[in-house]
Amino acid sequence: MATLINAIFPLLILIAIGYGLARGQLFSRSQLEGLSRLTFVLFIPALLFLSTYQSETSQQSIGSFLLSFYIHFCALEWLFVGI
């Protein structure tokens, strides 16, 4: 359970920061779109990779997790960003 919390909590923090920045109107719309793209393309995958690397699981489950993550991530990237 602690591993799950350690993996999800940083994501929730990123979401809360993004919500606060958008709500506080500190940045323009185009700046927020750029920050959002940077977060989804770079920061969240790096954070998930680091969380996976630091977790204590078997090698087989790590491979399956990474494969399923990147398949879903690429599909979402294709749908929403249109690579």
Beta strands, then each sheet from edge to edge (+ up, - down):
end
